[in-house]
Amino acid sequence: MKIYLASLAAGLLVGIVYSLLQVRSPAPPLIALLGLLGILVGEQIIPLGKQLLAGERLKTACTETITSAHLFGMLPGHPAKAPEKKKETV
């Protein structure tokens, strides 16, 4: 929960600075949010693609790269689970 409050506080601080300098935010809110979504999805393309090229099914590849947890985050109050790692055979 601390990270959510820190993020909100940082956003408020930037908004206050923009207001004091009498400038508008660099992007309309919807465009900024879509840009952030693009960043989150873009971060997952390479790891997910590597898993898919290795022959994993899409559902398994998403689980292995922890895509959904990264994109949607853990909701406050839910205990974080440590990701299970596959044992490599030599």
C-alpha positions as CSV (number, residue, x, y, z in Angstrom):
1,M,0.0,0.0,0.0
2,K,3.0,2.3,0.6
3,I,4.0,2.2,-3.0
4,Y,0.5,3.4,-4.1
5,L,0.6,6.3,-1.7
6,A,4.1,7.2,-2.8
7,S,3.0,7.2,-6.4
8,L,0.0,9.3,-5.6
9,A,2.1,11.7,-3.6
10,A,4.7,12.0,-6.4
11,G,1.8,12.7,-8.9
12,L,0.4,15.4,-6.6
13,L,3.8,17.0,-6.2
14,V,4.3,17.2,-9.9
15,G,0.8,18.6,-10.4
16,I,1.5,21.3,-7.8
17,V,4.8,22.2,-9.5
18,Y,3.0,22.4,-12.9
19,S,0.4,24.7,-11.3
20,L,2.9,27.0,-9.7
21,L,4.8,27.3,-13.0
22,Q,1.4,27.8,-14.7
23,V,2.0,25.1,-17.3
24,R,-0.3,22.4,-18.5
25,S,0.6,18.7,-18.2
26,P,2.5,17.5,-21.3
27,A,-0.3,15.1,-22.4
28,P,-4.0,14.9,-21.9
29,P,-4.8,12.3,-19.1
30,L,-6.2,9.6,-21.5
31,I,-3.3,9.8,-23.8
32,A,-0.9,9.7,-20.9
33,L,-2.6,6.6,-19.4
34,L,-2.6,4.9,-22.8
35,G,1.1,5.6,-23.1
36,L,1.8,4.1,-19.7
37,L,-0.2,1.0,-20.7
38,G,1.9,0.8,-23.8
39,I,5.1,0.9,-21.7
40,L,3.8,-1.9,-19.4
41,V,2.7,-4.1,-22.3
42,G,5.9,-3.4,-24.3
43,E,8.1,-4.5,-21.3
44,Q,6.5,-7.9,-21.5
45,I,6.7,-8.5,-25.3
46,I,10.4,-9.7,-25.4
47,P,10.2,-12.1,-22.4
48,L,6.8,-13.5,-23.6
49,G,8.1,-13.8,-27.1
50,K,11.2,-15.8,-25.9
51,Q,8.9,-18.2,-24.1
52,L,6.7,-18.6,-27.1
53,L,9.7,-19.2,-29.4
54,A,10.9,-21.8,-26.9
55,G,7.7,-23.8,-27.6
56,E,5.7,-22.8,-24.6
57,R,1.9,-22.4,-24.9
58,L,0.6,-18.8,-24.5
59,K,-0.9,-19.5,-21.0
60,T,2.2,-21.1,-19.8
61,A,4.4,-18.4,-21.3
62,C,2.3,-15.7,-19.5
63,T,2.7,-17.6,-16.2
64,E,6.4,-18.1,-16.6
65,T,7.1,-14.4,-17.4
66,I,4.7,-13.3,-14.6
67,T,3.0,-11.1,-17.2
68,S,-0.4,-10.7,-15.6
69,A,1.1,-9.9,-12.2
70,H,3.4,-7.2,-13.7
71,L,0.6,-5.7,-15.8
72,F,-2.1,-5.6,-13.2
73,G,0.0,-5.6,-10.0
74,M,-0.9,-7.1,-6.7
75,L,-4.0,-5.5,-5.1
76,P,-3.5,-4.1,-1.6
77,G,-4.2,-6.7,1.1
78,H,-3.3,-9.7,-1.0
79,P,-0.2,-11.6,0.1
80,A,2.5,-11.7,-2.6
81,K,3.4,-15.2,-3.9
82,A,6.9,-16.0,-4.8
83,P,7.1,-17.1,-8.5
84,E,7.8,-20.7,-9.0
85,K,10.9,-21.4,-10.9
86,K,11.4,-24.4,-13.2
87,K,14.2,-26.7,-12.3
88,E,16.8,-26.8,-15.1
89,T,18.2,-30.1,-16.1
90,V,21.8,-30.3,-17.2
